[in-house]
Amino acid sequence: METETNIFSPDFRKNDYEFYKRLRADEPAHSFSLQGGRTGWLISRYDDVLELLKSSNFIKDQSKVFGPISSADAHSNEAKLFHNMMLNVDPPDHTRLRRLIQPSFNPKEMLKLAPRIEQIADSLLKDMEHIEGSFDLIDAFAFPLPIIVISELLGVPAEDRHKFRKWSNTIVSASENEHNEFAEDVKAFVEYLDYLIKERRENPQNDLITGLIHAEEEGDKLQGNELYSMIFLLIIAGHETTVNLIGNGMYALFEHPKQLELLKNDLSLTETAIEEMLRFYSPVDFSTARWADEDIVLHGKTIQKGDLVIASISSANRDERKFENPHLLDITRKPNPHMAFGYGIHFCLGAPLARLEGSIAFRKLLRAFPHITPAGSLSDLEWRSVFLLRGLKELPVLRA
């Protein structure tokens, strides 16, 4: 089977799960063309995705493939945000960066945030009580909850949080935006980080940005633009995954009303429900880019050294070889070895926080509004045109 579906198309998600199903059956190593005549590969089966994510034969640092960036580019706004990001580097740099930030995101530290997350959820739900008619659950609840949490953790002033929604959406949707809009928002983001870092150097606070600045000043723990890249990653990843977990999860429950009733009647199922929501509509659709470090034969296809390789997390999490009835939502599913947060050394640092926020969000939401229903047809809802991520543009609901 040779499949011509364009995975970068804004319309791709209209039939993507059927596409993945065909790939898993007939073309588990699917090639596609990139600009400049290069070849990319999409991996779709669970076991192959697992191997890709943990294998040292696939590298993250694109400078090892394309050579180091020029000295001029190294000081660009884009370089400050992307080129030294923890997601895009290999050991030993990745090990050093992860060790620096890991203690702040371990499960025990995250649990300390639970009372504050509950306060934020309660406040948002109280505001929602006063809304007449239908409202967008993403805008009213799924977005503000995690952006407030990560902003407070980092030390971002409350009055500046709204800026991140536009910046984040433009940057993660780079392939769908005009170059000027992307460049403008990257520039604005970097200028804001310039201000925030300068302010924290002069007035240290008990927050994560101050901690990162202190680590940079101690010596070689943070180098070059790594401080910018780390803050950028924490802001973007710190809310995007949870926004999509809450929105996608509620959408899945609306699609499966018996599962919604089961959860409302027994909120002790919330933890297993969260895991199933993560599996069913994974907040991160694709892995970030990797490049083959050597020629590799997979399912009769030769992935050549230097080829781009990406994994479909969504496809792996619906693989019939791994999950029974994978296209059905089952909030009691155990075990549930999904890969929604990745695997291996690049396993999502914020997974404990996302799980905690999701658990609190659904418990609070379903207690406050047990009769919540979609406002309109679910089939009319649209996914955001963001390549790596899966999230709804909006989710109109009624408290009923």
LUMGUMI-854501 format. One line per 2 residues: number of its first residue (from 0); their letters; for each residue x, y, z of C-alpha. Coordinates in steps of 0.25 Angstrom, whole numbers. Layout:
NUM> a> X/Y/Z ~ ... $
//
This chain:
0> me> 0/0/0 ~ 5/14/-4 $
2> te> -2/25/4 ~ -2/39/-1 $
4> tn> -9/46/11 ~ -3/58/14 $
6> if> 0/58/29 ~ 3/73/30 $
8> sp> -10/77/24 ~ -20/85/32 $
10> df> -31/74/28 ~ -23/62/32 $
12> rk> -30/60/46 ~ -43/58/39 $
14> nd> -40/44/36 ~ -27/42/43 $
16> ye> -30/29/51 ~ -35/22/39 $
18> fy> -22/26/32 ~ -14/21/44 $
20> kr> -22/8/44 ~ -18/5/30 $
22> lr> -4/9/32 ~ -3/-1/44 $
24> ad> -9/-12/35 ~ -1/-10/22 $
26> ep> 10/1/23 ~ 15/2/37 $
28> ah> 27/9/32 ~ 21/20/23 $
30> sf> 30/29/15 ~ 27/43/11 $
32> sl> 34/54/4 ~ 40/67/10 $
34> qg> 45/80/4 ~ 58/79/-2 $
36> gr> 56/65/-7 ~ 58/59/7 $
38> tg> 50/47/12 ~ 42/46/25 $
40> wl> 36/33/31 ~ 24/32/40 $
42> is> 24/20/50 ~ 10/15/54 $
44> ry> 10/2/62 ~ 12/2/77 $
46> dd> 24/-7/78 ~ 31/1/67 $
48> vl> 28/14/73 ~ 33/9/87 $
50> el> 46/5/80 ~ 48/18/73 $
52> lk> 45/26/86 ~ 56/18/94 $
54> ss> 66/15/83 ~ 79/23/83 $
56> nf> 79/20/67 ~ 70/32/66 $
58> ik> 76/46/69 ~ 69/59/73 $
60> dq> 80/69/71 ~ 78/74/56 $
62> sk> 92/80/56 ~ 98/66/55 $
64> vf> 90/64/42 ~ 91/78/36 $
66> gp> 103/83/43 ~ 104/94/53 $
68> is> 96/107/51 ~ 103/120/47 $
70> sa> 108/130/57 ~ 98/140/52 $
72> da> 86/130/54 ~ 91/125/67 $
74> hs> 87/139/73 ~ 74/140/66 $
76> ne> 60/140/73 ~ 57/127/68 $
78> ak> 70/121/73 ~ 68/126/87 $
80> lf> 55/118/88 ~ 57/106/80 $
82> hn> 72/101/77 ~ 76/98/91 $
84> mm> 62/93/96 ~ 63/80/104 $
86> ln> 53/74/94 ~ 63/76/83 $
88> vd> 76/71/89 ~ 83/57/92 $
90> pp> 91/53/104 ~ 100/58/111 $
92> dh> 93/72/109 ~ 79/66/111 $
94> tr> 83/58/123 ~ 89/71/129 $
96> lr> 77/80/126 ~ 67/69/131 $
98> rl> 75/67/144 ~ 74/82/146 $
100> iq> 59/83/145 ~ 54/69/149 $
102> ps> 53/71/164 ~ 43/82/163 $
104> fn> 34/73/155 ~ 35/60/163 $
106> pk> 21/54/167 ~ 23/58/182 $
108> em> 26/73/179 ~ 14/73/170 $
110> lk> 5/68/180 ~ 8/80/189 $
112> la> 1/88/178 ~ -12/81/179 $
114> pr> -19/91/189 ~ -15/103/180 $
116> ie> -20/95/168 ~ -33/92/175 $
118> qi> -35/107/178 ~ -32/111/164 $
120> ad> -42/101/159 ~ -53/105/169 $
122> sl> -51/120/165 ~ -53/117/150 $
124> lk> -65/108/153 ~ -71/119/161 $
126> dm> -69/129/150 ~ -76/119/140 $
128> eh> -88/118/149 ~ -92/132/145 $
130> ie> -91/130/130 ~ -104/130/123 $
132> gs> -106/119/112 ~ -95/112/105 $
134> fd> -80/115/107 ~ -67/110/102 $
136> li> -61/100/112 ~ -47/102/106 $
138> da> -48/117/108 ~ -55/117/122 $
140> fa> -48/105/129 ~ -38/96/121 $
142> fp> -28/107/117 ~ -28/116/129 $
144> lp> -26/105/139 ~ -13/100/135 $
146> ii> -8/114/130 ~ -10/120/144 $
148> vi> -3/108/150 ~ 9/108/142 $
150> se> 10/123/142 ~ 10/123/157 $
152> ll> 20/112/158 ~ 29/120/149 $
154> gv> 26/134/154 ~ 19/140/142 $
156> pa> 11/152/147 ~ -4/150/146 $
158> ed> -7/162/137 ~ 3/156/126 $
160> rh> -3/141/125 ~ -13/145/114 $
162> kf> -1/148/105 ~ 3/133/105 $
164> rk> -9/128/98 ~ -7/136/85 $
166> ws> 8/134/85 ~ 7/119/88 $
168> nt> -4/116/78 ~ 4/124/67 $
170> iv> 17/117/70 ~ 12/102/71 $
172> sa> 4/105/59 ~ 16/110/51 $
174> se> 14/101/39 ~ 0/108/37 $
176> ne> 3/122/40 ~ 9/133/31 $
178> hn> 24/135/33 ~ 22/149/38 $
180> ef> 12/145/49 ~ 21/134/54 $
182> ae> 33/143/54 ~ 26/154/61 $
184> dv> 21/146/72 ~ 34/139/74 $
186> ka> 40/153/75 ~ 30/157/85 $
188> fv> 32/145/93 ~ 47/146/94 $
190> ey> 45/161/97 ~ 36/157/109 $
192> ld> 46/147/114 ~ 57/158/113 $
194> yl> 48/166/122 ~ 45/155/131 $
196> ik> 59/150/133 ~ 64/164/135 $
198> er> 54/167/146 ~ 57/154/153 $
200> re> 72/156/153 ~ 69/169/160 $
202> np> 58/165/169 ~ 59/150/172 $
204> qn> 46/142/176 ~ 43/129/181 $
206> dl> 39/123/167 ~ 45/114/157 $
208> it> 50/125/148 ~ 59/131/159 $
210> gl> 63/117/162 ~ 67/115/147 $
212> ih> 75/128/147 ~ 82/124/160 $
214> ae> 86/111/153 ~ 91/119/141 $
216> ee> 100/128/150 ~ 106/116/157 $
218> gd> 114/112/144 ~ 112/102/133 $
220> kl> 98/97/137 ~ 91/106/127 $
222> qg> 99/110/115 ~ 96/120/104 $
224> ne> 81/122/101 ~ 77/110/109 $
226> ly> 71/119/120 ~ 61/124/109 $
228> sm> 59/111/103 ~ 56/104/117 $
230> if> 46/115/121 ~ 39/115/107 $
232> ll> 38/100/108 ~ 32/100/122 $
234> ii> 22/111/118 ~ 17/104/105 $
236> ag> 18/90/110 ~ 13/93/124 $
238> he> -1/97/119 ~ -3/91/105 $
240> tt> -4/77/109 ~ -14/79/120 $
242> vn> -23/88/112 ~ -24/77/102 $
244> li> -25/66/113 ~ -37/73/118 $
246> gn> -44/77/105 ~ -41/64/98 $
248> gm> -45/56/110 ~ -58/63/112 $
250> ya> -61/62/97 ~ -58/47/98 $
252> lf> -68/46/109 ~ -79/53/102 $
254> eh> -76/43/90 ~ -78/31/100 $
256> pk> -90/36/109 ~ -90/23/117 $
258> ql> -75/25/121 ~ -79/39/125 $
260> el> -90/34/134 ~ -81/23/140 $
262> lk> -71/34/144 ~ -81/44/149 $
264> nd> -87/33/158 ~ -73/28/163 $
266> ls> -62/39/163 ~ -53/29/169 $
268> lt> -51/24/155 ~ -44/38/151 $
270> et> -30/33/151 ~ -33/21/142 $
272> ai> -42/30/134 ~ -31/41/132 $
274> ee> -21/30/127 ~ -32/25/117 $
276> ml> -34/39/112 ~ -19/41/110 $
278> rf> -19/28/102 ~ -32/31/94 $
280> ys> -29/45/89 ~ -15/47/92 $
282> pv> -12/62/95 ~ 1/60/87 $
284> df> -1/54/73 ~ 13/52/68 $
286> st> 26/51/75 ~ 36/62/72 $
288> ar> 46/60/61 ~ 57/50/61 $
290> wa> 67/46/50 ~ 73/33/47 $
292> de> 87/31/52 ~ 90/20/43 $
294> di> 83/12/32 ~ 72/4/38 $
296> vl> 63/-7/32 ~ 48/-7/37 $
298> hg> 37/-15/31 ~ 45/-17/18 $
300> kt> 47/-2/17 ~ 61/4/18 $
302> iq> 62/17/26 ~ 74/24/22 $
304> kg> 84/31/31 ~ 79/45/32 $
306> dl> 65/42/29 ~ 54/49/38 $
308> vi> 46/39/46 ~ 34/43/54 $
310> as> 25/34/62 ~ 9/35/63 $
312> is> 6/34/78 ~ -9/34/74 $
314> sa> -7/22/65 ~ 1/14/75 $
316> nr> -9/17/86 ~ -20/11/77 $
318> de> -12/-1/73 ~ -20/-14/72 $
320> rk> -8/-22/75 ~ -6/-15/89 $
322> fe> -20/-11/93 ~ -33/-19/93 $
324> np> -45/-11/86 ~ -35/1/85 $
326> hl> -46/9/78 ~ -55/9/90 $
328> ld> -54/18/102 ~ -53/9/114 $
330> it> -50/18/127 ~ -48/5/135 $
332> rk> -37/0/125 ~ -26/-7/133 $
334> pn> -14/-8/130 ~ -13/4/121 $
336> ph> 1/5/116 ~ -1/17/107 $
338> ma> 10/26/102 ~ 2/39/103 $
340> fg> 14/45/110 ~ 25/38/102 $
342> yg> 35/28/106 ~ 50/27/110 $
344> ih> 59/39/113 ~ 49/49/107 $
346> fc> 37/44/115 ~ 29/57/118 $
348> lg> 35/64/130 ~ 21/70/133 $
350> ap> 13/57/133 ~ 11/57/148 $
352> la> 6/71/148 ~ -3/69/136 $
354> rl> -9/56/143 ~ -11/64/155 $
356> eg> -18/76/148 ~ -27/66/140 $
358> si> -31/58/152 ~ -35/71/160 $
360> af> -42/77/148 ~ -51/66/145 $
362> rk> -55/63/159 ~ -58/78/161 $
364> ll> -65/80/148 ~ -74/67/149 $
366> ra> -78/71/163 ~ -81/85/160 $
368> fp> -88/82/147 ~ -93/68/147 $
370> hi> -103/70/136 ~ -93/77/126 $
372> tp> -96/74/112 ~ -90/78/98 $
374> ag> -96/90/92 ~ -99/86/78 $
376> sl> -94/74/69 ~ -80/68/73 $
378> sd> -78/65/58 ~ -77/80/56 $
380> le> -66/82/65 ~ -52/84/59 $
382> wr> -38/81/63 ~ -27/92/64 $
384> sv> -17/92/52 ~ -5/88/60 $
386> fl> 4/77/55 ~ 9/72/68 $
388> lr> -3/74/77 ~ -17/69/77 $
390> gl> -27/79/83 ~ -41/85/80 $
392> ke> -42/99/75 ~ -54/100/84 $
394> lp> -64/92/92 ~ -77/99/94 $
396> vl> -85/93/106 ~ -98/95/114 $
398> ra> -98/93/129 ~ -112/88/126 $
//
